[in-house]
Amino acid sequence: MRKSGMLMPVSALPGAYGIGCFSKEAYEFVDILKEAGQKLWQILPLGQTGYGDSPYQSFSTFAGNPYFIDLETLIEDELLTKEECDQADFGENEEEIDYEKIYNARFKVLKLAYARAKKNGLMESKAYRTYLEEEKAWLADYALYMAVKDSFDGKSWDQWEEDIRLRKPEAIAAYQEQLSAEIDFYEFLQYLFAGQWAGLKTYANEQGIEIIGDIPIYVAMDSADTWANPELFQLYDDGDPIAVAGCPPDYFSATGQLWGNPLYDWDYLEATDYEWWFERIKAASKLYDITRIDHFRAFASYYSIPYPAENAINGEWVEGPRIKFFNMMEEALGKIDIVAEDLGTLTPDVTELMEQTGYPGMKVLEFAFDSGEENDYLPHKYTENCVVYTGTHDNDTVMGWLETAKPEDVNYARSYCQMPDDEPFNWGLIRVAYESKADTAIVPMQDILGLGKEARMNIPSTLGGNWVWRLNGAALTDELADKLKTMSEKSGRLED
């Protein structure tokens, strides 16, 4: 079935208190999607962000971001007062997130809610106890990790004292007793997150909107996952990485990309029937209707950089688990809707894995118009089984691309897309995406609004200034929704 949708991070939604969340504005956004004839809402990972604010480097692959808990709902539930929320400094710019202010203010306010919930007996409720029991496989380690991390002034676990860094049983017991209130607090936040997200997702599904969620291929070194499960990763006994993840040197970077994530010990994972990974996929399939696996190519072969390293020059490609992983996953979990992020230079092993799994890959129109060079991102090369994007969170916006692209590339794009002189460039690309053979077309909100580079979400391999863009709610007009709906209808993307 042909569908269209929008890429819009939860963090970028409009609303009070400094960052987008599961607020009334999120429900209103779902209404706009429906009004605009859209069937899909693609979001970025929902995990708790740390240093650098990237949703692809979170403190847990299972935990949700407490920033997304709607404070107005907590006011309605009498866990907070409006005055307490209004007095906190979440930043003054409604169209840009100030993560430092959010970090300093959000948890203080949430601790007030926790204190009231404890006093009101919420922690003794059947619903709360059931949640803790159902999620204990990851929640206990995560909550302890965050509490201990706070006690070490936010330092990563590899800088903690040796007894707790290496998870010696007596140290675990001591910290659990010493930090019991802090552990309870982090469990409480996950309970709030889970309940509010479930409500929003249910509402979206009732309106005929499916959620495409994102699962990063790797977990962060600074995470509960790595600390609690060191055997899953290529680590020395003292916790230092043997090798880390990244990308080799290419046209864009002479030294490659050094991501620094710990690499998986795929031999150990295979010996345990990939249990941890399958739990991860299972959790994602509960959160989302469709799961996009970031950097899918690492299942075919991954780039391994010896640790420590200053850059990615001296890495090597190592064979991944390949089709065996996905065959076993389907046996364990059944059929799960997955989109494979297969961008970049694809080697034969990646192409073969894509064919074997049958997962739809990604096509990005910004990559298509390289001075007339024939490439697989040109729409006439598509099959139905793919997802076409004008751009992604890692690209410039379409209008930002237009400002910096070579004139011959822009001319080729206009010619290929048969854009009339009076058609705005962003709408020309959206039209071509919608009219393409691809079963699914997704457009970032910034491209729908025709915003420039100031609205770019992320510049890979840079720190600072990323992930901060927020939507001005007034920009979402009925006229815009009507235009998208008409385009969806004309391109056969409205039929049920």
C-alpha positions, 0 to 999 in steps of 0.5 A, a space after each residue: 500500500 502506498 503511504 506518505 508521512 512526516 519526519 518530525 522529532 518529538 523534541 521539536 514539537 511546539 509547546 511550553 517548558 523548553 522542549 517538545 514532549 507528549 503534550 497536547 501539542 503532540 496530539 494536535 500534531 497527530 490531528 494535523 497528520 490526519 488532516 494532511 492525508 498522512 499515514 506515518 509519523 517518523 520520529 528519532 530515538 526516544 532514549 535518554 540523551 547525554 553529553 552532546 544531546 544526541 538521541 543516538 547516544 543514550 544512557 539506555 537502549 530501553 529507557 525513555 527520555 524523561 524530557 518527553 514527560 509532559 509536565 502539564 499532565 502532571 499538573 492535571 494529576 496534581 503531582 505538580 503546580 503550574 507555578 512550580 513549572 512556570 518558575 523553572 528556567 527551561 530557556 526563553 527561545 521557543 524555537 530552539 532547545 537549550 539543553 543545559 537549562 533543560 538538564 538543570 531545571 527538568 529533573 528538579 521539577 520532576 523530583 517534586 512530582 516524585 515526592 508527591 507521588 510517593 506521598 500519595 501512595 502511587 508507588 504502592 499501586 498495582 499498576 506501578 508494581 506491575 510495571 516494575 515487575 514487567 520491565 525489571 530485566 532492564 529497569 533495575 540496572 538502568 535506575 541503579 546506573 543513573 543513581 550511581 552516575 549522579 553520585 559520581 557527578 555524572 561521570 561515565 561508568 568507566 571512571 567510577 571506583 573499581 568495585 562498582 565499575 566492575 559490578 562486584 556484588 557487595 558494591 551493588 548491594 551497598 549502592 542499592 541501599 545507599 541510593 534507594 530513593 534515587 533509584 526509585 526516582 528513575 524507575 518512577 520517571 520510566 513509569 511516567 514516560 511509558 504511560 504517556 507515550 502509550 497514550 499518545 501512540 494509541 491516539 495516533 493509531 486510532 487516527 490511522 497514523 503509524 509510528 516509525 521509530 528509530 533504533 541505533 545500531 550501537 549503544 553508547 559506552 556511557 550506558 547502563 547497557 554496556 556497564 550491566 552487560 560487558 560480556 556482550 561487547 568487545 571489552 577488556 576485563 577492566 572495561 576498556 574497549 578492545 575496538 570501537 565503531 566508526 566509518 572509514 575515510 571517504 570522499 567526505 572525510 579523509 580521516 573517517 568517522 570515529 564514533 567510539 561506541 563499543 562493538 558487539 561480541 557477535 560470537 558471544 551473542 550467537 552463543 546466547 541465541 542473540 537473546 539481548 538483541 532480540 529483547 531490544 527489537 521486541 521492546 522497540 516493536 512495542 514502542 513503535 509500529 515500524 522500526 528503522 534500524 540505523 546503520 543496518 550495514 553493520 549486520 553484514 560487516 562492521 568497521 572495527 577501529 582498534 582502541 584507543 585511536 585518534 581517528 578512523 584511518 586504521 580500522 578494518 571491516 569485520 563480518 557481522 552476523 548476517 542473515 542468520 541473525 534475522 532468520 533466528 529473530 523471525 523464529 523468536 519474535 515473528 514478523 516485525 515491520 522493519 526499515 533498513 537504513 542502507 545509505 552510503 556505499 553498499 558492498 555486495 554483502 550488504 546488498 545480499 543481506 537486503 535482498 535476503 531479508 526483504 526489508 525496504 531500504 532508504 532513498 534520499 533525493 538530496 543524494 540523487 543529483 550529483 552533476 548528472 551522475 547516474 546513481 541509485 537515488 534517482 527515482 527512476 531506479 526505485 523499486 516499490 519496496 523502499 522508503 523515499 526521503 527528501 532528506 534525513 536528520 543528518 542532511 541539510 534541509 532541502 532549501 539549505 542544500 539548494 543554497 550550497 549545491 553546485 549550480 549544475 547539480 541544482 539545474 540537473 535537479 530542476 530538469 530531472 524533476 521537471 519543475 515549473 519556474 513557479 514551483 518552489 524547489 522544496 515542493 518540487 522534490 516533495 512532489 517527485 518523492 510522492 510520485 515515485 514508485 516507492 511504497 512509502 514517502 517521508 518528508 522532514 517537517 523542515 522541508 515541508 515548511 521550506 526552511 533553510 540550514 538554520 533548521 538543520 537537525 544534525 551535522 554528523 561528527 560535530 558537537 554543539 548546535 545539533 538537535 536544537 530545532 523546534 517547530 513554530 506551531 503557527 507554521 502548521 496551517 490548514 492550507 499546508 495540510 490541504 496541499 499535502 493531502 491533495 498531493 497524497 491523493 494525486 499520487 495514490 497515497 490516500 487509499 486504505 
